[in-house]
Structure formats: C-alpha cells, structure tokens
Amino acid sequence: MKSSSTTNHTNGYHDNGVSAQAKKQNDDISFTGLDKIHIQDSPNEYDSKGISLATWLRRKRAVTEALINISCSNWHLVAAEDASSKEYSQNHQHQQEEPPQTWQNQHQPGGDLEERLRVAISITKALDEVIRNGTVCSEGYLSSHFSLENIFLDISDDGYCEATFNRVDAGHIVLSLETSTNELEMKNQLGYLGHILIAIFGAANSNYDTGMMIEQETVNEDQPKKKRGKQNWRTILDSSLPLYLTCLISSLLISNTKADDLREEETAVSCQYYESVKQVLQDLQIAAQKPEVYLKRTSHDINQCLRVPRDSFYGRTSELSLLMHSLGTVLRFGQPVLCTVSGDAGTGKTALLNQIKGPLMEAGGLMIQGKFDKATSSNTVIFSAIDSFFGEIINDGDTELQAKLKLCITESIRYGIGVLMSVIPNLQTLVGEYEYNSIEEYNIEETAISHQRWKVLLCRLMNAITDKSRPLAFFMDDLHWCDEVTLDIIQMIVMDPDIRYCLFLGAYRPVESGVTKMLDSIQSYGVRVVSLKVSCIEKESVNSLISENLCIPPSLCQSLSTTVHSKTGGFVLFAANFFKSLHEEGVIRFNLNTRNWEYNVNDIKQRKLPADVVQHLSERITRLPKNIQSLLKTAACLGFEFDANLLQMAISVPMLKLVPYATESGFLREIPSSNKFVWAHDQIHLAAYELIPLNKRSSSHLLIATRIYMNTSSDETLSRVIFDVVNNMNVALHLITSQAQRNDVARLNREAGRKAVASSSFRTAAAYYIVGVRLLAGDCWTSNYEFTLILHQEASDVLFITGDFGNLKNVIDEQLSRANCFDDKLQAYYCLVLLLHATSNVKQAMEITRFILRELGATFPEATPDLIYRELLSTKALLANTSQQDLLK
C-alpha cells in the first residue's frame, strides 16, 4: 500500500486536546489540528497487501510514548500546583509518587487491547491456513523471512483485520511426510508465533527484535546452541498484561526453548503446551468473545483467581433453553409457569435457576428469592424473602416503581394489610402509615381460619406486585426442607387464577418430601409445570470452570480439568472446592518468573479425596487459621443466614477483621445492603458444623445462646434475637440443671412461641410451647401458678391449630387436674370440646358442653322425641312465608 494511503490505517490513534512531539528512529510524530496524530513513515514500508506489522507496531509505540509523556507532564504540573500550598508542603513532603505506567494505562486510547487482539487473531489465522494447506516452512526460511517486516495487515475502518505473509512461494515451502520432522517444524512455527505475539502484546516502549530471538531460540537439534542475546522475552512481557495472554505467550515460548536453555524454575513447569497453531487461534478467539472474563485480570490479581463466583454456570445448555422458553411464555402470554429443578446436593440447581435474572431484569422484571433451611421455620422463610424483596426496592431508590407498587398494594389489599406489615416490616416502610379499617382487620391469634386468611392475603400481595410491565420470578430454593403447611401456601399462590405474568421457580433434592405431591396437584389444576433434572457436569464444563477462574487458555488446562473431573465425579461444588484446595496447598501455583501456572497432574491424580464433599470441605476449613475456624463454627450454629451484629454478640473477639477472610475464602457471602451473611452453600454450612465434636456441640450452643442473651440490652433487642437464643438453648437443655434457669428458659420459649404465632408459624410455635411446658417443675402449679396456667392455655390453642392431638390431650388433662378453679379450667374445656368434635366424638363433646353450661348457670332440658317434634313444628311455622330466595339473601 502506498504512503498516500497511510491515513486509512491509523484507526484508534486520536486523543482530543493532545499537543506534543516525539521522535524515534525513522518515525516522525507531529500533532496537526486538535486531535490527529500523523506518522511519517520510512519508504518501502507499504505493500499492496497493506501496512507491515513492523510499521504498525512502531506507530503504536510512538503514539503510546507521546501520550505517556503528555500524561507525565500533566501529572507533574498538578503535583507542582499541589506542592505550592503550605498544607501540602507540610503534610506530604517526600511522599510524591511517580505516575503509574501500567500496561492498561499505556494502551487505553482507542480500545488498544482489543485492536491488538484482532491483529494477533488475523496473523494466527493466516499461519493456520498455511499449515492446513499441507505445507510447513523450512527452518532457514522461518528465521530469515517470517519477520515483522514480512507480515502485512489490512485494517479497515470498521476494525476488520486481515493478515498476509509476504513472499511466501513454493521456493520457500517444503512438504514433509515424516512425523518427527513435522513435530519439529510445528515447534518452530509455534515458537515463531510466540515471538510475533510478544511483539504485539509486549511492553509498549520495547523495541523487540523478533528476527534475532527466532534465530536464537528456534529448535534445531543438528546445530550447536547459539549464544543468548541481550534480549529476553521474560523482560518484555509486562506484568500488567492480561494474565490470559501472558500464559498463552509464555507457553508458546517455553515449549519451543531447548531444555538446556530453560531456567531451573521453568523445567519444573508441568502445565500443558500447545500442539498446533489451530489451538492458539481458538484460544485467542475465545478471549475476543469473552473479554470480560479472560482479559480483566493480570498477574497482579493472582489472589483474585480461584474465587469461583457463587452463581458460576457451566454447561446445562438444554436445561437453560427450557428455562428461557418458560420465561418467554410468561412474558408473551402472561400464563404462569412453575419450573422446578431436582438433583443431588452440589449439582448446580441454584446456579441454573439464577440464570433467569439477566433476561428477567432486561424485561423490567422483579425477583423474590428465598431459601428454606432445616433449622428455620418455613413460613419465616417466605416472609423473610418478601421482606428482603421490598428492602431491595427501597434501597434501589426507584421512586416511580415504589409509587406504583404502593398504589397497587393498597388498592388490592384494603383489609388485612396491617397483618402483613406485622411480619413484613419493609412493606410498612414502602406503604407508609396506611389507614385501615380496624373492625375488618384480621386477628392474628384466630385458629385455623386465620391460616386460610394468611394464604388469601399473600395471594393478593403477589397479584399486586406482578404486572405485564413488571413480570415477577418467585424463586424458592431447597423445597425439600419446606413443611406441608408452607407447601400448601405455595400451591395456593401458584394456582391463584388472578396472578399472571409470574414465573415460579423451585429447586429441591429428590428425597422423600411433599414436593412431588404438590407438583402433581398443581399440574392437575391446569398450571404448566416444567420439571428439570440435573446431575454432574461434563468434562468440558469443568475445563471452562478452571480456565475462567485461572484466566488460562482452555487448551492449556485440558489435562488438569480431566483429572479434576475424574476425582470429583463432575459435581460442581466438589470440583470447585477441590480446585481451590489445590491452590491453597500450593499444588497449583503461579510462577512470576515464567508468568505461567504450574502443577503436576500425576501428583494430583495420586491425591486421596474423602468420600463426600462435606468431609472434603471440612478438611479444607481445618487448614484455615484457628480464629477463622472458630468464627465459622460459631456462625454454623446460627443457621444458614445470620445477622452480622448477632455474630458479633456470639463471639468473644472483634469480628470485622475475620469475616472478610471468610468471605474471600468462599465460605460466606455477604448480602448487599442488609448487614447479613449467608453460607455459600448449605453443604459448606454442614461441613463447618460437623467440625464441632459431637460431645461439645451442646455446650457450644449453650455458650452462644448465653453470650447473645447477656448482650441484649433491652426487651426490644431480645425480641429481635429471641429465636436465635431459644434455638441454641433448646439444643442443650440437658446441661441446664437449675430449676430457676429452666424456668427462665421456659419463659423464653413462650416469648418465641408468641412471636411465631404472630407470623402464623404455628408449627414452630407449637414446638416452643411443648419445650416450655416440659421445662416446668412438678410443683409449678403451686410455686409459679400464673405463668404455668397461661403457658398451658396458649399451648393448647396452638396445638389444636397444628393438629397435634396427642400433646394437646396431655396439656388439657394437666390443666384440668391442676387448675385451682372452674374459671381457670374453662379454656381447657373449650379446647377439649373442639378436640372431641375434630375426632368425631360428638356425643361426648355434647355431654361436656352441657356440663359447662350447667356450671355457668344455664340449663337445657333432656332431648326427648316429643321435645324435638315440637321444636321442628315451631321452626316450620316461622319459615312458612319465607322463600328460598329470601333465605339466600
């Protein structure tokens, strides 16, 4: 290409407001106008095929140096202005730092890294095409003609780049049929390519002579080793170059270097090397396709590697397609869909369903997400998830959305909103002070009717949240821990015909639970149900996991990923944590001299792993510092999700310095804007808990409960942590021998039961009341009569609601036999009548009812046939002039 066409190949070299001059060798940079850099090149540097790579690199280098000089001048000017102030001179003397000159800073103008990557891909593609045509280059031609001056680039204005090799003809090409010769020539070509790439991606201010380096390091077993020149590719690779490219280039160059020329640490490198140019091309193209994954880290960010994100997703293409199709059905037609994923622990069920977030948010949608836990009340999980949802809406500050939701909720739930506010505090924050009709307000302490009203209120709330303009995803994780009552609530919400534009998501393990029965009922009702089953991921997905987290080209970690997959069976959780443990133990390490990862596959193959992921995780936790282990054990006793302030109350050392280490290690995850933490996975939670010896678990729970209780300064604070205090104390009841202390624990159980009833968690409340009753002493009816009586009364109410008739009968009998007077026994008689009626003992229920009425002063005649006949005639006379329509009114 002629020099007059130079301006067609200067894309991306502009910086507004630049005015400077720089000269280097034959390049002449001058700034004309306000924003253009013009480079006057030496003659014979253009060809009809485009601009030579050497000229392109000189342009890049000259522009970068000019911009760095300008940046330095501006930096020193600002520093001088700052130094003129008296305060700066006194406080910052001798503390000035040199302006940063990282690889990214040097190559920021015009998206420079992406452009260099396109050039690298085009050159690699051209070389691969030559090889695929069945030709290999003779070694003499390789060193003398494949240089920067003989590679030409045709770069269009839209960024497209095509590379060609100059003077490649039959006279310089030989055909080789010998395998050994082909392997030798392939090494030479890979080495050549490595030197070309280091010239493209190397330090911006380096004048790298690829011809000299190729001549020095080309593999030739028949010639003696030549003396190494002053240049060394290790010094050219900038430490702030993306780690992915550093590993790629160093693998090409080390594999092409003779063993005698390798440094001692390089001979220990056992990572995989490239076998073909095609592999290099594929890895460069992958980097271009996913720059946000592969080009964001440098060798300075090694500590950030191996932190596998919680929702990392690999493989599952068919399952993901069905999930997205379900979302499309909801968005287009408003038809609700229930999509469930079942699979064993650690197979990535949650990560799969979380892939819905991106497309949902793009459609303006919202998401409610909760996770059931073995130790947490199921109803509490639903209310907590909805409360967190409203909290996120408030924190996001979208006033328009807040106003719309407030209007829809207040119009949809005219009566009963106060009840929802009592268990969803952020709903009250969103709606504000709302005038509701106290006469129509539901009583939270009603019996089974109250539970039905709760379901109706939740359905109305869901209907108010979702709309065509704001579709909703309602995601409940670990449904196998959900009780039947809560499953019934979820079923009613899913089957509500008024709720549209809602995608219901659920994940569960295939164990004995009521989930399957619920799904059958929902499907028979007509709601579309999509059931997905997941198992272990394939080897290619493990390779992607390792490649993305190490920022290493996929072709270079095939052997490692194969070993990890075979050792862990393809369980995502197991593979990710085994992978982390290899790095923590130094089996996988990054060598700053070779700029590459080092590992020995044979050593990894010989390592013995525990039988299950929980035991492996426990072993990994034991390698942490003792104070971090103590923190995790304490947190494990607080449940799957816990408040940071609660954890601080439960431990005896400052927490602020310890928690970040636990989160960085991948065991805990902080919930944004909530001051709460959750375990990264329930199996990690279980692994931390199992580190506590069996004979010390009860005492650990009791110690934690005591610390939290002693750190509560008021009744209000105690009310917030009452469940945590009581749950931990109830584990260690056998260690509480003093009757005075047992009475105190009984009072705490009663308070926990009352709070559970307030949120309609009757089963949880019943468990607290039963513990409270059992803690009372034999003489409690004489030594602590009032508390004993009210505890039995409240317990009998809750036990009837839950249908626990066995414990209910015992509580009623105790109350009837020990209460002092008939008035104190009246509530027990009432519950007994309800119990007899519920168990079809109607005749006995009638007899007790008449006994109660006689005690209250009301008498009823015996029901003889004559009396019944007279009453029927009297009733018939009263209804003589009344039609059926009048009765219906």
Secondary structure, DSSP 8 states (H G I E B T S, - for coil): --GGGGGGG-TT---TT----EEETTEEEEEETTTEEEEE--TT-EETTEEEHHHHHHHHHHHHHHHHHHHHHHHHHHHHHHHTSHHHHHHSTT--------HHHHTTTTTHHHHHHHHHHHHHHHHHHHHHTT-EE-HHHHHHHSSGGGEEEEE-TTS-EEEEETT--GGGEE----HHHHHHHHHHHHHHHHHHHHHHHS-TT----HHHHHHHHS--TTS------S--HHHHS-TTSBHHHHHHHHHHHHHTS-GGGS-HHHHT--S-----HHHHHHHHHHHHH-HHHHSS-BGGGGGGTT---TT---S-HHHHHHHHHHHHHHHHH---EEEEEE--TTS-HHHHHGGGHHHHHHTT-EEEEEE--TTS-HHHHHHHHHHHHHHHHHHHT-HHHHHHHHHHHHHH-SSSHHHHHHH-HHHHHHH-S----TTT---TT--HHHHHHHHHHHHHHHHHH-BTTB-EEEEEE-GGG--HHHHHHHHHHHH-TT--SEEEEEEE-SSSSSHHHHHHHHHHHT-EEEEEE-----HHHHHHHHHHHHT--GGGSHHHHHHHHHHHTT-HHHHHHHHHHHHHTTSSEEETTTTEEE--HHHHHH----SSHHHHHHHHHHTS-HHHHHHHHHHHHT-SEEEHHHHHHHSSS-STTTHHHHHHTTSEEEETTTTEEEES-HHHHHHHHHTS-HHHHHHHHHHHHHHHHHT--SHHHHHHHHHHHHHHHHHTGGG---HHHHHHHHHHHHHHHHHHHHTT-HHHHHHHHHHHHHHS-TTHHHHSHHHHHHHHHHHHHHHHHHT-HHHHHHHHHHHHHH-SSHHHHHHHHHHHHHHHHHTT-HHHHHHHHHHHHHHTT-------HHHHHHHHHHHHHHTTT--HHHHH-
